[in-house]
């Protein structure tokens, strides 16, 4: 066979493989319609490169059960969930605050879809500055007596990362159990030997979905984007801060880093601990078995009602997104949203627009600079639709805003790791705290209003003045948004 004949045959096989893959995407994967069309366009216009891109970005984890813990029922989650569901159905749930009872439909949904038990005795502190958050975390780690469990999407080999490592090594040498779970893609720049001092001291570290070969990780999607810290089973942290100097505002590109993180002391930490154990047992060969000390008795410390909600591509339901949708659709007075990326699917975008068109005071705050260009331009494209509906949009100017918060009507809020984008809703493993507490929510409202002072409002007139080149970038990014 001639060279031309071999080339023709090879091209034919590639095209045939492309057709088979396209059929697989359409008929077997049952993706979101927008994502399906986006992948078909990629496969059609760039058949060879598109196939490679699909292998890297397009794998589907839906309906796969990758998390398991045979001892989970020993902490009584099933029994508590069943009890709370029955009490809500019968109208006899023992709410200590009737203002929380107004959201019984949302609480019920999160119980049914995610077994997100409602706890009513939590003390919650809010951190918006990296320095204060990490001082508190490092102090809690220094005070740990039994165990330290950490999950971070990004962990850097820099000043903050090494300060944390040094503290963990000290605690491991003291006999405290230390476990660190990091995402292999988010922390891909981390040297392999980084955790050697911790392991030599008796601690443990594992990577989530590690690369098969160094610097070659085909699992670009489906990353563990959670940020959790559990100290002695009583204190938990959840929110947007990763571990790195940029989160202290030390990166010249981003400047001041504005984020939102929670420190929770109370029985909500049991759910955070359970989430850690599930994630750890997926990634590590050294499984965690149930022990009473992982779920110690916690005396009531506050009156904040909390549900810890997890979601991921392995789930049938998009739990965090559904919770956000319910919050938005239930709002009567105002909705304040802060997110670094605003690429919602049609259901969320429509819900926000309907709220704005119905007279609800909808306010969205986004950064003034991109950390991912395509994502930034897709965000601006979606912002235009909100402006048309009467929503107010603020561009944060004091550095980079990375907070992931929604506040509604002075009674309810959600803070966590999930951005308001398709990736967080469907592709990443996320965790959010849903908070029912007017006092705490008012604090978040005041934080939002102070951030407005460091922002400028983007008006419809300003938006319409953007150049043709910017409009072109927005259009391309919007087309790709289902797979960004």
C-alpha positions as CSV (number, residue, x, y, z in Angstrom):
1,X,0.0,0.0,0.0
2,X,1.3,3.4,-0.9
3,X,1.9,6.2,1.5
4,X,-1.1,8.1,0.1
5,X,-3.2,5.0,0.6
6,X,-2.1,4.5,4.2
7,X,-2.8,8.2,5.0
8,X,-6.2,7.9,3.4
9,X,-7.0,4.8,5.4
10,X,-5.8,6.4,8.6
11,X,-7.9,9.5,8.1
12,X,-10.9,7.3,7.3
13,X,-10.4,5.4,10.6
14,X,-10.1,8.6,12.6
15,X,-13.3,10.0,11.0
16,X,-15.1,6.7,11.7
17,X,-13.9,6.8,15.3
18,X,-15.1,10.4,15.5
19,X,-18.6,9.4,14.3
20,X,-18.7,6.5,16.8
21,X,-17.6,8.8,19.6
22,X,-20.3,11.4,18.5
23,X,-23.0,8.7,18.7
24,X,-21.7,7.7,22.1
25,X,-21.9,11.3,23.3
26,X,-25.4,11.8,22.0
27,X,-27.1,8.5,22.9
28,X,-25.3,6.9,25.8
29,X,-23.8,9.7,28.0
30,X,-27.1,11.6,28.5
31,X,-25.3,14.9,29.0
32,X,-26.8,18.3,29.3
33,X,-28.1,19.3,25.8
34,X,-25.8,22.4,25.7
35,X,-22.7,20.3,26.6
36,X,-23.7,17.7,24.0
37,X,-23.9,20.2,21.2
38,X,-20.6,21.8,22.4
39,X,-18.8,18.5,22.2
40,X,-20.3,17.6,18.8
41,X,-19.1,21.0,17.4
42,X,-15.6,20.3,18.7
43,X,-15.6,16.8,17.3
44,X,-17.0,18.0,13.9
45,X,-14.7,21.0,13.4
46,X,-11.4,19.5,14.8
47,X,-11.8,15.7,14.4
48,X,-8.4,14.6,15.6
49,X,-7.7,17.2,18.2
50,X,-11.3,17.0,19.3
51,X,-11.0,13.3,20.0
52,X,-7.9,14.0,22.2
53,X,-9.7,16.8,23.9
54,X,-12.7,14.6,24.6
55,X,-10.4,11.9,26.2
56,X,-9.0,14.6,28.5
57,X,-12.1,16.7,29.3
58,X,-15.1,14.7,28.2
59,X,-15.3,11.6,30.5
60,X,-18.5,11.2,32.3
61,X,-18.7,10.1,35.9
62,X,-22.4,10.3,36.3
63,X,-24.1,7.4,38.0
64,X,-20.8,6.0,39.1
65,X,-20.5,5.4,42.9
66,X,-16.9,6.3,43.7
67,X,-17.4,7.1,47.4
68,X,-18.0,4.5,50.0
69,X,-17.7,4.0,53.7
70,X,-19.2,0.8,55.1
71,X,-19.2,2.3,58.6
72,X,-21.2,5.4,57.7
73,X,-24.4,4.1,59.3
74,X,-22.6,3.8,62.7
75,X,-22.8,7.6,63.1
76,X,-26.6,7.4,62.6
77,X,-27.0,9.5,59.5
78,X,-29.7,7.3,58.0
79,X,-31.7,7.3,61.3
80,X,-31.4,11.1,61.8
81,X,-32.3,11.8,58.2
82,X,-35.3,9.5,58.3
83,X,-36.4,11.1,61.6
84,X,-36.1,14.7,60.3
85,X,-37.9,13.9,57.0
86,X,-40.8,12.3,58.9
87,X,-41.0,15.3,61.3
88,X,-41.1,17.7,58.4
89,X,-43.7,15.7,56.6
90,X,-45.9,15.6,59.7
91,X,-45.3,19.3,60.5
92,X,-43.8,18.5,63.9
93,X,-40.1,19.4,63.3
94,X,-38.6,20.9,66.5
95,X,-37.4,24.2,65.0
96,X,-35.9,26.4,67.7
97,X,-36.4,29.4,65.5
98,X,-39.5,29.8,63.5
99,X,-37.7,31.9,60.9
100,X,-35.8,28.7,59.9
101,X,-39.2,27.0,59.6
102,X,-40.0,29.3,56.7
103,X,-37.5,27.3,54.6
104,X,-38.7,23.9,55.5
105,X,-39.2,23.0,51.8
106,X,-35.6,23.7,51.1
107,X,-34.4,21.8,54.2
108,X,-36.6,18.9,53.2
109,X,-35.2,18.9,49.7
110,X,-31.6,18.9,50.9
111,X,-32.4,16.1,53.3
112,X,-34.0,13.9,50.7
113,X,-31.4,14.6,47.9
114,X,-28.2,14.7,50.0
115,X,-29.0,13.5,53.5
116,X,-28.0,17.0,54.6
117,X,-29.0,16.8,58.3
118,X,-30.1,20.1,59.9
119,X,-28.1,21.0,63.0
120,X,-29.3,23.9,65.2
121,X,-26.5,24.5,67.7
122,X,-23.6,25.9,65.8
123,X,-21.3,28.8,66.3
124,X,-20.1,30.3,63.0
125,X,-17.4,32.8,62.4
126,X,-17.0,34.5,59.0
127,X,-13.6,35.3,57.5
128,X,-13.1,37.5,54.4
129,X,-9.4,38.1,54.8
130,X,-6.8,35.4,54.2
131,X,-4.5,36.6,57.0
132,X,-7.2,36.3,59.6
133,X,-8.5,33.0,58.3
134,X,-5.2,31.3,58.3
135,X,-4.2,32.7,61.7
136,X,-7.3,31.1,63.1
137,X,-6.8,27.8,61.2
138,X,-3.1,27.5,62.2
139,X,-4.1,28.2,65.9
140,X,-6.7,25.5,65.8
141,X,-4.2,23.1,64.3
142,X,-1.7,24.1,67.0
143,X,-4.3,23.3,69.7
144,X,-5.3,19.9,68.1
145,X,-5.2,17.0,70.5
146,X,-6.5,14.0,68.5
147,X,-6.6,14.5,64.7
148,X,-6.3,17.0,61.8
149,X,-8.1,16.4,58.5
150,X,-7.6,18.7,55.6
151,X,-8.9,18.8,52.0
152,X,-7.7,21.5,49.6
153,X,-8.0,21.8,45.9
154,X,-4.8,23.9,45.6
155,X,-1.9,23.5,48.0
156,X,1.2,25.5,47.1
157,X,4.9,24.9,47.8
158,X,5.4,28.5,49.0
159,X,5.6,30.5,52.3
160,X,2.1,29.7,53.5
161,X,2.1,26.1,52.2
162,X,5.4,25.4,54.1
163,X,4.2,27.2,57.2
164,X,1.2,24.8,57.3
165,X,3.4,21.8,56.5
166,X,5.8,22.6,59.4
167,X,2.9,22.9,61.8
168,X,1.4,19.6,60.6
169,X,4.8,17.9,61.1
170,X,5.0,19.2,64.6
171,X,1.6,17.9,65.4
172,X,2.3,14.5,63.8
173,X,5.4,14.1,66.0
174,X,3.2,14.9,69.0
175,X,1.0,11.9,68.1
176,X,-1.9,13.7,66.6
177,X,-3.3,11.9,63.5
178,X,-2.7,14.1,60.5
179,X,-4.3,13.5,57.1
180,X,-4.0,15.8,54.1
181,X,-6.0,15.2,50.9
182,X,-5.1,17.4,47.9
183,X,-6.4,17.5,44.4
184,X,-3.8,16.2,41.9
185,X,-4.8,18.7,39.2
186,X,-5.3,21.8,41.3
187,X,-2.0,21.1,43.2
188,X,-0.1,19.8,40.1
189,X,2.9,22.1,40.8
190,X,3.4,20.5,44.2
191,X,6.7,18.6,44.3
192,X,6.4,14.9,45.0
193,X,8.7,15.2,48.0
194,X,6.7,18.0,49.5
195,X,4.9,15.8,52.0
196,X,8.0,13.6,52.9
197,X,8.6,15.3,56.2
198,X,5.0,14.8,57.2
199,X,5.0,11.2,56.3
200,X,8.3,10.6,58.1
201,X,6.7,12.2,61.2
202,X,3.8,9.7,61.0
203,X,1.2,11.8,59.0
204,X,-0.5,10.8,55.8
205,X,-1.1,12.6,52.5
206,X,-3.1,11.4,49.4
207,X,-3.9,12.9,46.0
208,X,-7.4,12.9,44.5
209,X,-7.5,11.4,41.0
210,X,-3.7,11.4,40.6
211,X,-1.9,11.6,37.3
212,X,-1.0,8.3,35.6
213,X,2.3,9.8,34.5
214,X,4.1,12.9,36.0
215,X,2.6,16.1,34.6
216,X,0.1,14.1,32.4
217,X,-3.3,13.9,34.1
218,X,-6.0,12.9,31.6
219,X,-8.7,13.5,34.3
220,X,-8.9,17.3,33.8
221,X,-12.5,17.4,34.8
222,X,-14.1,15.9,37.9
223,X,-11.7,17.5,40.3
224,X,-12.1,17.7,44.1
225,X,-12.7,21.4,44.5
226,X,-13.6,21.1,48.2
227,X,-11.8,23.1,50.9
228,X,-12.4,21.5,54.3
229,X,-10.5,21.4,57.6
230,X,-11.7,19.4,60.5
231,X,-9.9,19.7,63.9
232,X,-10.6,17.0,66.6
233,X,-14.0,16.4,65.1
234,X,-15.4,19.6,66.7
235,X,-14.2,22.5,64.6
236,X,-14.6,22.8,60.9
237,X,-13.6,25.2,58.1
238,X,-15.3,25.5,54.7
239,X,-15.2,28.2,52.0
240,X,-13.2,29.6,49.2
241,X,-9.6,29.9,50.5
242,X,-7.0,27.4,49.2
243,X,-3.5,27.2,50.6
244,X,-1.1,29.5,48.8
245,X,0.5,33.0,49.1
246,X,-1.9,34.5,46.6
247,X,-4.7,33.9,49.2
248,X,-2.8,36.2,51.5
249,X,-2.8,38.9,48.8
250,X,0.9,38.3,48.0
251,X,0.5,37.7,44.2
252,X,1.1,40.9,42.2
253,X,-1.2,39.7,39.4
254,X,-4.3,39.5,41.6
255,X,-3.4,41.9,44.5
256,X,-5.6,41.7,47.5
257,X,-7.5,38.4,47.7
258,X,-11.1,38.8,48.8
259,X,-12.8,35.5,49.8
260,X,-15.3,34.1,52.2
261,X,-14.7,31.3,54.6
262,X,-16.5,29.9,57.6
263,X,-15.3,28.5,60.9
264,X,-18.0,26.2,62.4
265,X,-18.1,24.8,65.9
266,X,-21.0,22.5,66.5
267,X,-22.7,19.3,65.3
268,X,-22.5,20.5,61.6
269,X,-18.9,19.4,61.8
270,X,-20.1,15.8,61.9
271,X,-21.3,16.2,58.3
272,X,-18.0,17.8,57.3
273,X,-16.1,14.9,59.0
274,X,-18.2,12.4,57.1
275,X,-17.5,14.2,53.8
276,X,-13.7,14.1,54.6
277,X,-13.8,10.3,55.4
278,X,-15.7,9.5,52.1
279,X,-13.2,11.6,50.1
280,X,-10.2,10.2,51.9
281,X,-11.3,6.6,51.5
282,X,-11.7,7.1,47.8
283,X,-8.2,8.4,47.4
284,X,-6.1,6.6,49.9
285,X,-5.2,2.9,50.4
286,X,-5.2,3.5,54.2
287,X,-9.0,3.5,54.8
288,X,-10.5,5.2,57.8
289,X,-12.8,3.1,59.9
290,X,-15.4,4.4,62.3
291,X,-14.1,5.5,65.7
292,X,-16.1,7.4,68.4
293,X,-13.3,9.9,68.7
294,X,-13.9,11.1,65.1
295,X,-17.4,12.2,66.2
296,X,-17.0,13.4,69.8
297,X,-19.7,14.9,71.9
298,X,-20.1,18.6,71.2
299,X,-21.8,20.9,73.6
300,X,-24.1,23.5,72.0
301,X,-22.1,26.7,71.3
302,X,-24.4,28.8,69.2
303,X,-27.8,29.1,67.5
304,X,-27.0,29.0,63.8
305,X,-28.9,26.4,61.9
306,X,-26.6,24.7,59.3
307,X,-26.9,22.1,56.6
308,X,-23.7,20.8,55.0
309,X,-24.4,20.0,51.3
310,X,-22.2,18.1,48.9
311,X,-22.5,17.6,45.2
312,X,-20.5,16.1,42.4
313,X,-20.6,14.4,39.0
314,X,-21.2,11.0,40.6
315,X,-24.6,12.2,41.9
316,X,-28.0,11.9,40.3
317,X,-29.0,15.3,41.5
318,X,-27.2,18.6,41.4
319,X,-27.7,19.2,45.1
320,X,-26.0,22.5,45.6
321,X,-27.4,24.0,42.4
322,X,-30.9,22.9,43.4
323,X,-30.4,24.5,46.8
324,X,-29.4,27.8,45.2
325,X,-32.3,27.6,42.8
326,X,-34.7,27.1,45.7
327,X,-33.2,30.1,47.5
328,X,-33.5,32.3,44.4
329,X,-37.0,31.3,43.6
330,X,-38.1,31.8,47.3
331,X,-36.7,35.3,47.6
332,X,-39.2,38.1,48.1
333,X,-37.0,41.1,48.8
334,X,-33.4,40.7,47.7
335,X,-30.7,38.3,46.5
336,X,-27.0,39.2,46.8
337,X,-24.6,37.0,44.9
338,X,-20.8,37.0,44.9
339,X,-18.9,34.7,42.5
340,X,-15.6,34.8,40.6
341,X,-17.2,33.0,37.7
342,X,-20.8,33.6,36.5
343,X,-21.6,30.9,33.9
344,X,-24.8,29.4,35.1
345,X,-26.9,27.0,33.1
346,X,-30.3,28.1,31.7
347,X,-32.2,27.0,34.8
348,X,-30.2,29.2,37.1
349,X,-29.9,32.2,34.8
350,X,-33.7,32.1,34.1
351,X,-34.4,31.9,37.9
352,X,-32.3,35.0,38.6
353,X,-33.8,36.9,35.7
354,X,-37.3,36.0,36.8
355,X,-36.5,37.2,40.3
356,X,-35.2,40.5,39.0
357,X,-38.2,40.9,36.6
358,X,-40.5,40.2,39.6
359,X,-39.1,43.2,41.5
360,X,-36.6,41.4,43.7
361,X,-33.5,43.4,44.3
362,X,-30.9,41.2,42.6
363,X,-27.3,42.2,42.9
364,X,-24.3,40.3,41.5
365,X,-20.6,41.0,42.2
366,X,-17.8,39.7,40.0
367,X,-14.1,40.4,39.7
368,X,-12.6,43.1,37.5
369,X,-9.9,40.8,36.1
370,X,-9.7,37.2,34.8
371,X,-7.8,34.3,36.2
372,X,-9.2,32.2,33.3
373,X,-9.7,34.3,30.2
374,X,-12.5,32.2,28.5
375,X,-14.3,32.0,31.8
376,X,-14.1,35.7,32.3
377,X,-15.5,36.6,28.9
378,X,-18.3,34.0,29.3
379,X,-19.1,35.6,32.6
380,X,-19.4,39.1,31.0
381,X,-21.7,37.6,28.3
382,X,-24.1,36.3,30.9
383,X,-23.9,39.5,32.9
384,X,-25.4,41.3,29.9
385,X,-28.6,39.2,30.2
386,X,-28.9,40.0,33.9
387,X,-28.6,43.8,33.2
388,X,-31.5,43.6,30.8
389,X,-33.7,42.0,33.4
390,X,-33.1,44.9,35.9
391,X,-30.4,43.2,38.1
392,X,-27.5,45.3,39.4
393,X,-24.0,44.2,38.6
394,X,-20.9,45.3,40.5
395,X,-17.3,44.9,39.4
396,X,-15.0,44.5,42.4
397,X,-11.9,46.7,42.1
398,X,-9.9,46.1,45.3
399,X,-8.0,43.1,44.0
400,X,-9.6,39.8,43.1
401,X,-12.9,38.5,44.6
402,X,-13.1,34.8,44.9
403,X,-16.1,34.5,47.4
404,X,-18.9,32.1,46.6
405,X,-21.9,33.4,48.5
406,X,-25.6,33.9,48.1
407,X,-27.6,35.9,50.6
408,X,-31.4,36.2,50.5
409,X,-34.0,38.2,52.4
410,X,-31.9,38.6,55.6
411,X,-32.7,35.1,56.7
412,X,-30.7,32.5,54.7
413,X,-27.3,32.3,53.0
414,X,-25.0,29.7,51.4
415,X,-21.2,29.9,51.6
416,X,-18.9,27.3,50.3
417,X,-16.7,26.1,47.4
418,X,-19.2,26.1,44.6
419,X,-18.9,28.9,42.0
420,X,-22.0,29.9,40.1
421,X,-21.0,28.0,37.0
422,X,-21.6,24.8,35.1
423,X,-18.2,23.3,36.2
424,X,-19.2,23.6,39.9
425,X,-22.7,22.4,39.3
426,X,-21.9,19.3,37.3
427,X,-18.1,18.6,36.9
428,X,-16.5,19.3,40.3
429,X,-16.9,17.8,43.7
430,X,-18.1,20.7,45.9
431,X,-19.4,21.4,49.4
432,X,-21.4,24.3,50.7
433,X,-22.9,25.3,54.0
434,X,-26.5,26.5,53.9
435,X,-27.1,28.9,56.9
436,X,-30.3,29.8,58.5
437,X,-29.6,32.6,61.0
438,X,-30.8,36.3,60.6
439,X,-27.9,37.6,62.7
440,X,-25.2,35.8,60.7
441,X,-26.9,36.6,57.4
442,X,-27.0,40.3,58.3
443,X,-23.2,40.1,58.8
444,X,-22.9,38.8,55.3
445,X,-25.1,41.5,54.0
446,X,-23.0,44.2,55.6
447,X,-19.9,42.5,54.1
448,X,-21.5,42.7,50.6
449,X,-22.4,46.4,51.1
450,X,-18.9,47.2,52.2
451,X,-17.6,45.5,49.1
452,X,-19.9,47.7,47.0
453,X,-17.9,50.7,48.2
454,X,-14.8,49.1,46.6
455,X,-16.6,48.3,43.3
456,X,-18.1,50.1,40.4
457,X,-21.6,49.4,39.0
458,X,-21.7,48.1,35.5
459,X,-24.7,49.8,33.8
460,X,-26.6,48.8,30.7
461,X,-25.1,51.8,28.9
462,X,-21.6,50.8,29.9
463,X,-22.1,47.3,28.8
464,X,-23.4,48.4,25.4
465,X,-20.3,50.4,24.8
466,X,-18.0,47.4,24.7
467,X,-16.0,46.9,21.5
468,X,-16.7,44.5,18.6
469,X,-13.6,42.5,19.6
470,X,-14.8,42.1,23.2
471,X,-18.2,41.0,21.8
472,X,-16.5,38.5,19.6
473,X,-14.6,37.0,22.6
474,X,-17.8,36.9,24.6
475,X,-19.6,35.0,21.8
476,X,-16.9,32.4,21.4
477,X,-16.6,31.9,25.2
478,X,-20.4,31.6,25.6
479,X,-20.5,29.0,22.9
480,X,-17.8,27.0,24.8
481,X,-19.3,27.7,28.3
482,X,-21.0,24.2,28.7
483,X,-17.5,22.6,28.6
484,X,-15.4,25.3,30.3
